Amino acid sequence: MTEETFSDEILMRFADGELDPETVAR
C-alpha cells in the first residue's frame, strides 16, 4: 500500500465519519 492510497483511505473514512481527527493525528 502506497502513502497516496493510504491517504485516500483515510480521507474516505474521514468523510464517512468513521475516523476522528485524533485518530488521524496518530
Backbone as CSV, one residue per row, in Angstrom:
resi,resn,N_x,N_y,N_z,CA_x,CA_y,CA_z,C_x,C_y,C_z
1,MET,0.845,-1.199,0.000,0.000,0.000,0.000,0.886,1.257,0.000
2,THR,0.635,2.131,-0.929,1.433,3.351,-1.016,0.866,4.425,-0.099
3,GLU,1.662,5.442,0.160,1.204,6.522,1.037,-0.002,7.223,0.432
4,GLU,0.001,7.349,-0.889,-1.104,8.024,-1.569,-2.405,7.264,-1.343
5,THR,-2.332,5.937,-1.487,-3.519,5.106,-1.280,-3.955,5.170,0.175
6,PHE,-2.980,5.183,1.067,-3.277,5.245,2.493,-3.999,6.546,2.822
7,SER,-3.523,7.649,2.246,-4.153,8.950,2.479,-5.569,8.946,1.929
8,ASP,-5.735,8.351,0.770,-7.059,8.257,0.157,-8.007,7.499,1.072
9,GLU,-7.520,6.410,1.622,-8.335,5.586,2.522,-8.754,6.400,3.744
10,ILE,-7.824,7.159,4.287,-8.126,7.990,5.459,-9.177,9.034,5.106
11,LEU,-8.990,9.695,3.974,-9.941,10.731,3.562,-11.329,10.143,3.375
12,MET,-11.401,8.968,2.769,-12.696,8.327,2.535,-13.365,7.972,3.864
13,ARG,-12.604,7.398,4.768,-13.158,7.033,6.080,-13.526,8.283,6.865
14,PHE,-12.697,9.322,6.727,-12.952,10.576,7.426,-14.263,11.181,6.924
15,ALA,-14.498,11.069,5.611,-15.719,11.594,5.010,-16.922,10.784,5.472
16,ASP,-16.699,9.508,5.730,-17.784,8.634,6.178,-18.064,8.832,7.663
17,GLY,-17.192,9.589,8.327,-17.397,9.846,9.748,-16.949,8.680,10.605
18,GLU,-16.155,7.780,10.018,-15.689,6.620,10.779,-14.379,6.925,11.503
19,LEU,-13.763,8.062,11.116,-12.461,8.378,11.677,-12.500,9.717,12.402
20,ASP,-11.849,9.783,13.553,-11.793,11.025,14.322,-10.461,11.728,14.063
21,PRO,-10.444,13.052,14.135,-9.207,13.821,13.923,-8.075,13.318,14.809
22,GLU,-8.404,12.902,16.027,-7.378,12.413,16.947,-6.744,11.135,16.409
23,THR,-7.556,10.301,15.772,-7.035,9.052,15.221,-6.085,9.347,14.062
24,VAL,-6.435,10.335,13.257,-5.594,10.697,12.117,-4.276,11.295,12.607
25,ALA,-4.339,12.002,13.717,-3.142,12.643,14.265,-2.098,11.590,14.627
26,ARG,-2.566,10.406,14.978,-1.646,9.336,15.326,-0.976,8.828,14.060
